[in-house]
C-alpha cells in the first residue's frame, strides 16, 4: 500500500485551509495531487523507505498532525494505486483508515457495484446493469469482447483492466488552482432534480457576485455532487470565454448537472467551483448584437450596487425568492 487518498473534514466555505493541509502532506512526500474541494492523493513510495514506517503508520501521523495543527480530522483510504485508494476511501470514516493491500485488491473489487469504479458514469453503469453486470466481480469475469461491444473498444479494455485490479493511474503533483467555491448542502438527502437545479442557480449567482466584487473572471467551472452514501461525482467544463456573468455561469452549471444523467439520486450537497481566475480587465468579451444580453448585463451591474448597499439578499432571481 503506497498511495493514500485523504479527504479532510473541512466545514463549508472553509476551503482556504486546503493549501495548508496539502503542505502538511508535502512534509512526507513531494508527490501530492490536490483533489479540490477537500481531498488529495499522496504517493508514499519513497516516504516509507525514508521514514522507516508503513503507509498505515504514516497515515496515522498525518491524521494526528492535521488535528493538532489545523483542527481538521480526515478520512483516509490506502491502496497500491490511486484507483484502489479512492475506492477504499468510500469505506473510511474520520479517524479510520481503510486499507486494501495488493493481495486483497481483486477480492475487494469483486463485491463493489460497477458505479463505484472511478470513470464509470451513470450511462455506462445503466448499460452494464441491463446485461447483469452490476458488480465489478461480474465485469471482471465477462469476456473482453463482450465489454467492448457494450461500451466501446477503448472503454471496454480500460473497464476490464480496472475490474481485474489493474491500475495504470499515477499521482500527478499539482497545487490548488486559484478558485472560488459555493456549497449548497441540503437539510436532508434530496431526490428532487428541481431542488438540485435551484441550488445550482443559487451557487452560480453567488459565484458571479463574488467574482464581480473582486474584478475577476473564471475560465472554467467544476461541479461536485455529494451523495447520501458519502460518495461524490466531480465534473469540470471549460467556459466558451472567461466570464463573471451569472447567467453564463448558471447555463454552464446546468449543463454539467444534466451531463451526469442522475436518476433518483439521493444528493446531500452540491458544490460549484469557479476555476482559473484572471483579472477582469485582461479578459476578452465577444461582442454581440443581441440587445437582451446587453440589457441583462446592465441590470446585473445595478443589482450588484443594490446588494452592496442593502445586503446579498436584497435582489435575487424569482425562483430563489419562492
C-alpha positions in Angstrom: 0.0 0.0 0.0 1.8 3.1 -1.2 -1.0 5.5 -2.2 -3.2 7.5 0.3 -6.4 9.2 -0.7 -7.2 11.7 2.0 -10.5 13.6 2.5 -10.3 16.4 5.1 -13.4 17.1 7.0 -13.5 20.8 6.2 -16.5 22.9 7.2 -18.5 24.5 4.4 -16.8 27.6 3.0 -13.5 26.8 4.8 -11.6 25.6 1.7 -8.9 28.2 2.3 -7.4 25.7 4.7 -6.7 23.2 1.9 -3.4 24.6 0.8 -2.0 24.4 4.3 -3.2 20.8 4.6 -1.5 19.9 1.3 1.6 21.4 2.8 1.3 19.0 5.7 1.2 16.1 3.2 4.2 17.5 1.4 6.3 17.2 4.6 6.1 13.4 4.0 6.3 13.3 0.1 6.6 15.8 -2.7 4.2 13.7 -4.8 0.9 15.2 -3.8 -2.1 15.7 -6.1 -4.8 18.1 -4.9 -8.4 16.9 -5.3 -10.4 20.1 -4.6 -12.5 20.9 -2.7 -11.3 18.9 0.3 -9.1 16.0 -0.8 -5.7 14.9 -2.0 -3.7 11.9 -3.3 -0.2 11.2 -1.8 2.3 8.7 -3.2 4.3 7.4 -0.2 6.6 5.1 -2.2 9.7 6.9 -1.2 8.4 8.1 2.2 8.0 4.5 3.5 11.7 3.9 3.0 12.9 7.3 4.2 10.9 7.3 7.4 11.1 3.6 8.0 7.3 3.4 8.5 4.5 1.7 6.6 1.8 3.7 4.8 -0.7 3.0 7.5 1.6 4.3 10.2 2.3 7.4 8.2 -1.5 7.9 7.7 -1.9 7.9 11.5 0.8 10.5 11.8 -0.9 12.7 9.1 -4.2 12.5 10.8 -2.8 13.5 14.2 -0.9 16.4 12.7 -4.0 17.6 10.8 -5.9 17.6 14.1 -3.2 19.2 16.1 -2.1 21.9 13.7 -5.3 22.7 11.8 -8.1 21.3 13.9 -9.3 19.2 11.0 -10.0 15.5 11.1 -9.7 13.3 8.0 -10.8 10.0 6.4 -8.1 8.1 4.6 -8.1 5.3 2.0 -4.9 3.4 1.2 -4.1 1.1 -1.6 -1.4 0.0 -4.1 -2.7 2.5 -6.7 -4.8 5.7 -7.0 -7.9 3.9 -8.1 -7.9 1.5 -5.2 -7.1 4.2 -2.7 -10.0 6.3 -4.0 -12.4 3.4 -3.7 -11.1 2.4 -0.2 -11.9 6.0 0.9 -15.6 5.3 0.4 -15.4 2.8 3.3 -13.3 5.0 5.5 -14.6 7.2 8.3 -12.9 10.1 10.2 -10.3 8.5 12.4 -10.3 5.3 10.4 -8.0 4.3 7.6 -9.4 1.8 5.1 -6.5 -0.1 3.7 -6.5 -2.6 0.8 -3.2 -4.3 0.2 -2.1 -5.8 -3.1 -3.3 -9.4 -2.3 -6.8 -8.2 -1.4 -7.5 -5.9 -4.5 -9.5 -8.4 -6.6 -11.5 -9.6 -3.6 -12.2 -6.0 -2.6 -13.3 -5.0 -6.1 -15.4 -8.1 -6.7 -18.2 -7.0 -4.3 -18.3 -3.4 -5.4 -21.1 -2.0 -7.5 -20.0 -1.1 -11.0 -20.9 2.5 -10.5 -18.2 2.7 -7.7 -15.4 2.4 -10.2 -13.8 5.8 -10.9 -14.6 6.9 -14.5 -17.9 4.9 -14.8 -20.7 7.3 -15.2 -24.5 6.7 -14.8 -25.0 5.9 -18.5 -22.3 3.3 -18.7 -23.5 1.8 -15.4 -27.0 1.5 -16.7 -25.8 -0.2 -19.9 -23.8 -2.8 -17.9 -26.6 -3.4 -15.4 -29.0 -4.1 -18.2 -26.9 -7.1 -19.1 -26.5 -8.3 -15.5 -23.0 -6.8 -15.0 -23.9 -4.9 -11.8 -20.8 -5.7 -9.8 -17.1 -5.4 -10.6 -16.7 -9.2 -10.0 -19.1 -9.9 -12.8 -17.5 -7.3 -15.0 -14.1 -8.9 -14.4 -15.4 -12.3 -15.3 -17.0 -11.1 -18.5 -15.1 -11.6 -21.8 -13.3 -8.6 -23.0 -15.0 -8.8 -26.4 -18.4 -8.5 -24.6 -17.5 -5.4 -22.7 -16.1 -3.8 -25.9 -19.3 -4.4 -27.7 -21.3 -2.8 -24.9 -19.2 0.3 -24.1 -16.7 0.6 -27.0 -13.2 -0.8 -27.7 -11.1 1.5 -25.6 -13.6 2.0 -22.7 -14.2 -1.8 -22.6 -10.5 -2.5 -22.3 -10.0 0.0 -19.6 -13.1 -1.3 -17.7 -11.9 -4.9 -18.0 -8.4 -4.0 -16.6 -9.7 -1.9 -13.7 -12.3 -4.5 -12.7 -9.4 -7.0 -12.6 -7.3 -4.7 -10.3 -5.0 -3.3 -13.0 -4.5 0.3 -12.0 -2.4 2.3 -14.5 -3.1 5.7 -12.8 -0.4 7.7 -11.1 -0.3 10.6 -8.7 0.4 13.8 -10.6 1.8 16.5 -8.3 -0.1 19.8 -8.6 -1.3 22.7 -6.5 -4.7 24.1 -5.7 -5.6 26.5 -8.5 -6.9 29.9 -7.5 -10.6 29.4 -7.3 -13.8 30.3 -5.5 -16.4 27.8 -4.4 -20.0 27.9 -3.3 -21.5 24.9 -1.5 -25.2 24.2 -1.1 -25.9 21.4 1.4 -29.5 20.1 1.7 -31.2 19.7 5.1 -32.0 16.1 4.1 -30.9 13.8 1.2 -32.7 15.4 -1.8 -34.2 13.5 -4.7 -35.9 16.3 -6.5 -34.0 17.5 -9.6 -35.8 20.8 -9.3 -34.3 21.5 -5.9 -30.9 20.4 -7.3 -31.2 23.0 -10.1 -32.4 25.6 -7.6 -29.3 25.0 -5.5 -27.1 25.3 -8.6 -28.8 28.6 -9.5 -28.1 30.0 -6.1 -24.5 28.8 -6.2 -23.9 30.3 -9.6 -25.5 33.6 -8.5 -23.2 33.7 -5.5 -20.1 32.9 -7.5 -20.9 35.6 -10.1 -21.4 38.3 -7.5 -18.2 37.3 -5.7 -16.2 37.3 -8.9 -17.5 40.7 -10.0 -16.8 42.1 -6.5 -13.2 41.0 -6.9 -13.0 42.2 -10.5 -12.2 38.6 -11.6 -13.4 36.3 -14.3 -13.2 32.5 -14.3 -12.2 30.2 -17.2 -13.9 27.1 -16.0 -16.5 25.5 -13.7 -16.3 22.4 -11.6 -19.4 20.7 -10.2 -19.2 18.3 -7.3 -22.3 16.3 -6.3 -22.1 14.6 -2.9 -24.4 11.7 -2.3 -26.0 10.1 0.8 -23.5 7.2 0.8 -20.6 9.7 1.2 -19.5 9.2 -2.4 -19.2 12.1 -4.8 -19.1 12.8 -8.6 -17.0 15.7 -10.0 -17.2 17.2 -13.5 -15.3 20.1 -15.0 -16.1 22.3 -18.0 -14.1 25.0 -19.7 -16.3 28.0 -20.5 -16.5 29.4 -24.0 -14.9 32.6 -22.7 -13.8 33.8 -19.3 -16.7 35.4 -17.5 -18.3 36.5 -14.3 -21.7 36.8 -15.8 -24.2 34.9 -13.6 -26.5 33.7 -16.4 -23.4 32.3 -18.3 -22.3 30.5 -15.1 -25.8 29.2 -14.5 -26.0 27.7 -18.0 -22.7 26.0 -17.6 -23.7 24.6 -14.2 -27.0 23.3 -15.6 -25.0 21.7 -18.4 -22.7 19.9 -16.0 -25.6 18.7 -14.0 -27.6 17.4 -17.0 -24.5 15.6 -18.2 -24.4 13.5 -15.0 -27.8 11.9 -16.0 -28.8 11.4 -12.4 -32.0 9.4 -11.8 -33.5 9.3 -8.3 -30.1 10.2 -6.8 -30.1 11.0 -3.1 -28.0 14.2 -3.1 -26.6 15.5 0.1 -24.9 18.7 -1.3 -23.7 20.3 -4.5 -20.5 22.4 -4.7 -19.9 24.7 -7.6 -16.3 26.0 -8.1 -15.1 28.8 -10.3 -11.6 27.8 -11.7 -8.8 29.6 -13.4 -9.4 33.1 -12.0 -8.0 36.1 -14.0 -8.3 39.8 -13.7 -11.5 41.0 -15.4 -9.6 43.8 -17.2 -7.5 41.1 -19.0 -10.5 39.2 -20.3 -11.9 39.5 -23.8 -15.7 39.5 -24.3 -17.3 38.5 -27.6 -19.4 41.4 -28.8 -23.0 40.6 -29.6 -25.8 42.3 -31.5 -28.3 40.8 -29.0 -29.8 43.8 -27.1 -31.3 41.4 -24.5 -27.8 40.3 -23.4 -26.5 43.8 -23.0 -29.7 44.7 -21.1 -29.2 41.8 -18.7 -25.6 42.8 -18.1 -26.6 46.4 -17.3 -29.3 45.1 -14.9 -26.7 42.9 -13.3 -24.4 45.9 -12.6 -27.3 47.8 -11.0 -28.3 44.7 -8.9 -24.7 44.4 -7.7 -24.8 48.0 -6.4 -28.1 47.3 -4.7 -26.7 44.2 -3.0 -23.6 46.1 -1.9 -25.7 48.7 -0.2 -28.6 46.6 1.2 -27.1 43.1 1.5 -26.7 40.0 -0.6 -30.4 39.0 -0.5 -31.8 42.4 -1.4 -32.2 41.2 -5.0 -32.4 37.7 -6.3 -34.0 35.6 -9.1 -37.7 34.9 -8.6 -37.0 31.2 -8.4 -34.9 31.6 -5.3 -37.3 34.0 -3.6 -40.1 31.5 -3.7 
